[in-house]
């Protein structure tokens, strides 16, 4: 799961499992408390009135009176991509991926051949 680090973003995992009914759990890839600290990401003002804020603030030692949040977009795009790819890499079946890439290449060539022939046929009387 990729989401902001705030009380709403942290609740995405629970909500996703509950709404879909097909997952028993999900794993947060981004943004975690550890990543916020490691990357020194800037905080922005949090969503006012979110009833989840006090529990979230206590869990992480934040000031309950001043809600804050960190947005995943604060990460450099290249680093964001690297972190997501590293998180999914263990789940990639390399044989299936290679077969799919080969199949897509065959389809691309077939479309190119078709496009080259387009309009070159003449109609018979």
DOPA-442555 format. One record per residue (C-alpha): residue number from 1; residue in one letter; x, y, z. Coordinates in nm, 2 decimals. Layout:
+-----+--------+--------+--------+--------+
| num | residu |     xx |     yy |     zz |
+-----+--------+--------+--------+--------+
| NUM |      A |      X |      Y |      Z |
...
+-----+--------+--------+--------+--------+
//
This chain:
+-----+--------+--------+--------+--------+
| num | residu |     xx |     yy |     zz |
+-----+--------+--------+--------+--------+
|   1 |      X |   0.00 |   0.00 |   0.00 |
|   2 |      X |   0.12 |   0.35 |  -0.08 |
|   3 |      X |  -0.02 |   0.64 |   0.10 |
|   4 |      X |   0.05 |   0.95 |   0.30 |
|   5 |      X |   0.17 |   0.92 |   0.66 |
|   6 |      X |  -0.12 |   1.06 |   0.85 |
|   7 |      X |  -0.41 |   0.93 |   1.05 |
|   8 |      X |  -0.62 |   0.88 |   0.73 |
|   9 |      X |  -0.34 |   0.73 |   0.53 |
|  10 |      X |  -0.26 |   0.48 |   0.81 |
|  11 |      X |  -0.62 |   0.37 |   0.82 |
|  12 |      X |  -0.61 |   0.28 |   0.45 |
|  13 |      X |  -0.49 |  -0.07 |   0.52 |
|  14 |      X |  -0.77 |  -0.15 |   0.75 |
|  15 |      X |  -1.03 |   0.01 |   0.52 |
|  16 |      X |  -0.90 |  -0.18 |   0.22 |
|  17 |      X |  -0.91 |  -0.52 |   0.39 |
|  18 |      X |  -1.26 |  -0.44 |   0.52 |
|  19 |      X |  -1.40 |  -0.30 |   0.19 |
|  20 |      X |  -1.26 |  -0.56 |  -0.05 |
|  21 |      X |  -1.32 |  -0.87 |   0.15 |
|  22 |      X |  -1.06 |  -1.05 |  -0.05 |
|  23 |      X |  -0.75 |  -0.96 |   0.14 |
|  24 |      X |  -0.66 |  -1.07 |   0.50 |
|  25 |      X |  -0.39 |  -0.81 |   0.52 |
|  26 |      X |  -0.19 |  -0.55 |   0.32 |
|  27 |      X |   0.16 |  -0.42 |   0.37 |
|  28 |      X |   0.24 |  -0.05 |   0.37 |
|  29 |      X |   0.53 |   0.02 |   0.14 |
|  30 |      X |   0.51 |   0.40 |   0.17 |
|  31 |      X |   0.50 |   0.62 |   0.36 |
|  32 |      X |   0.60 |   0.49 |   0.70 |
|  33 |      X |   0.71 |   0.68 |   1.02 |
|  34 |      X |   1.06 |   0.54 |   0.97 |
|  35 |      X |   1.08 |   0.67 |   0.61 |
|  36 |      X |   0.95 |   1.02 |   0.72 |
|  37 |      X |   1.24 |   1.03 |   0.98 |
|  38 |      X |   1.50 |   0.87 |   0.75 |
|  39 |      X |   1.43 |   1.11 |   0.46 |
|  40 |      X |   1.37 |   1.42 |   0.68 |
|  41 |      X |   1.04 |   1.49 |   0.50 |
|  42 |      X |   0.86 |   1.81 |   0.58 |
|  43 |      X |   0.54 |   1.80 |   0.77 |
|  44 |      X |   0.23 |   1.99 |   0.66 |
|  45 |      X |  -0.08 |   2.08 |   0.86 |
|  46 |      X |  -0.30 |   1.78 |   0.91 |
|  47 |      X |  -0.67 |   1.74 |   0.84 |
|  48 |      X |  -0.86 |   1.93 |   1.10 |
|  49 |      X |  -1.13 |   1.75 |   1.29 |
|  50 |      X |  -1.02 |   1.40 |   1.19 |
|  51 |      X |  -1.14 |   1.18 |   1.48 |
|  52 |      X |  -0.85 |   0.94 |   1.43 |
|  53 |      X |  -0.59 |   1.21 |   1.50 |
|  54 |      X |  -0.56 |   1.18 |   1.88 |
|  55 |      X |  -0.49 |   0.81 |   1.88 |
|  56 |      X |  -0.24 |   0.85 |   1.59 |
|  57 |      X |  -0.07 |   1.14 |   1.77 |
|  58 |      X |  -0.04 |   0.93 |   2.09 |
|  59 |      X |   0.09 |   0.63 |   1.90 |
|  60 |      X |   0.38 |   0.84 |   1.75 |
|  61 |      X |   0.43 |   1.10 |   2.02 |
|  62 |      X |   0.29 |   1.40 |   1.83 |
|  63 |      X |   0.12 |   1.70 |   1.98 |
|  64 |      X |  -0.25 |   1.62 |   2.00 |
|  65 |      X |  -0.34 |   1.98 |   1.96 |
|  66 |      X |  -0.16 |   2.03 |   1.62 |
|  67 |      X |  -0.23 |   1.77 |   1.36 |
|  68 |      X |   0.03 |   1.71 |   1.10 |
|  69 |      X |   0.08 |   1.49 |   0.80 |
|  70 |      X |   0.35 |   1.39 |   0.55 |
|  71 |      X |   0.27 |   1.34 |   0.19 |
|  72 |      X |   0.42 |   1.06 |  -0.02 |
|  73 |      X |   0.48 |   1.31 |  -0.30 |
|  74 |      X |   0.75 |   1.47 |  -0.08 |
|  75 |      X |   0.98 |   1.19 |  -0.18 |
|  76 |      X |   1.19 |   1.24 |  -0.49 |
|  77 |      X |   1.02 |   1.06 |  -0.78 |
|  78 |      X |   1.32 |   0.84 |  -0.85 |
|  79 |      X |   1.34 |   0.73 |  -0.49 |
|  80 |      X |   0.96 |   0.67 |  -0.48 |
|  81 |      X |   1.00 |   0.45 |  -0.78 |
|  82 |      X |   1.29 |   0.27 |  -0.63 |
|  83 |      X |   1.11 |   0.20 |  -0.31 |
|  84 |      X |   0.80 |   0.07 |  -0.48 |
|  85 |      X |   1.00 |  -0.15 |  -0.72 |
|  86 |      X |   1.20 |  -0.29 |  -0.43 |
|  87 |      X |   0.89 |  -0.37 |  -0.24 |
|  88 |      X |   0.72 |  -0.57 |  -0.53 |
|  89 |      X |   1.04 |  -0.74 |  -0.66 |
|  90 |      X |   1.02 |  -1.04 |  -0.43 |
|  91 |      X |   0.67 |  -1.12 |  -0.56 |
|  92 |      X |   0.76 |  -1.12 |  -0.93 |
|  93 |      X |   0.78 |  -1.45 |  -1.11 |
|  94 |      X |   1.06 |  -1.39 |  -1.35 |
|  95 |      X |   0.96 |  -1.68 |  -1.58 |
|  96 |      X |   0.60 |  -1.55 |  -1.62 |
|  97 |      X |   0.73 |  -1.19 |  -1.66 |
|  98 |      X |   0.97 |  -1.30 |  -1.94 |
|  99 |      X |   0.69 |  -1.49 |  -2.12 |
| 100 |      X |   0.46 |  -1.19 |  -2.10 |
| 101 |      X |   0.73 |  -0.95 |  -2.23 |
| 102 |      X |   0.79 |  -1.19 |  -2.52 |
| 103 |      X |   0.42 |  -1.21 |  -2.59 |
| 104 |      X |   0.39 |  -0.83 |  -2.59 |
| 105 |      X |   0.68 |  -0.80 |  -2.83 |
| 106 |      X |   0.51 |  -1.04 |  -3.07 |
| 107 |      X |   0.19 |  -0.84 |  -3.05 |
| 108 |      X |   0.38 |  -0.52 |  -3.11 |
| 109 |      X |   0.55 |  -0.66 |  -3.42 |
| 110 |      X |   0.22 |  -0.79 |  -3.55 |
| 111 |      X |   0.06 |  -0.44 |  -3.50 |
| 112 |      X |   0.36 |  -0.28 |  -3.68 |
| 113 |      X |   0.32 |  -0.52 |  -3.97 |
| 114 |      X |  -0.05 |  -0.45 |  -3.99 |
| 115 |      X |   0.00 |  -0.08 |  -3.98 |
| 116 |      X |   0.27 |  -0.10 |  -4.26 |
| 117 |      X |   0.02 |  -0.29 |  -4.48 |
| 118 |      X |  -0.27 |  -0.06 |  -4.40 |
| 119 |      X |  -0.39 |   0.11 |  -4.72 |
| 120 |      X |  -0.16 |  -0.08 |  -4.95 |
| 121 |      X |  -0.42 |  -0.33 |  -5.06 |
| 122 |      X |  -0.62 |  -0.24 |  -5.38 |
| 123 |      X |  -0.98 |  -0.33 |  -5.42 |
| 124 |      X |  -1.07 |  -0.57 |  -5.69 |
| 125 |      X |  -1.35 |  -0.47 |  -5.94 |
+-----+--------+--------+--------+--------+
//
